[in-house]
Amino acid sequence: MTDNMTPAQRSATMARIRSKNTRVELEMRRLLRIRGYRYRLHADWLPGKPDIAFTSRRVAVFIDGDFWHGWKFKEWAHKLAPYWREKISRNRRRDRRRRAQLRAEGWTVVHIWEHEIEQAPEVCVRQIEKVLGAKGSSRTRSAVVRKDGDIKKKVKK
């Protein structure tokens, strides 16, 4: 593969890419924390190390980057060099395997894309809340949320 960067430049570029605590992940965690939810981060004892895990309810949340996890991959895969095309294909296969493992162990898996959080973070939080509500609440306190997404007040249970 021909690269348009020197090895040092490529290394510096790749070193800036985060695998944990990304901007969108921090935003989701902030919104969940405001609502009083308790969760584990990057649960390394679970397949795939979910970004957020509600262990008491067995709900795993994956927040995936559009590029690295291949959102609409078939539409743009042809533009990539073979190395990157195969790299992202491997990521996608691994993701499917890990999610299947979690489901086989009785976990509910919630998958959220980076662009979904950027466009409508409140909708993504409600998606998680819907799953948690179906499995019983894991909140320590509740918050009243207005239509505009602002928190009105917090009420202890």
Buried (B, 14 or more C-beta within 10 A) or exposed (E): EEEEEEEEEEEEEEEEEEEEEBEBBEBBBEBBEBBBBEBBBBBEEBBBBBBBBBBBBBBBBBBBBBBBBBBEBEEEBEEBEEEEBEBBBEBBEEBEEBBEBBEEEEBBBBBBBBEBBEEEBEEBBBBBBEBBEEBEBBBEEBBEBEEEEEEEEEEEE
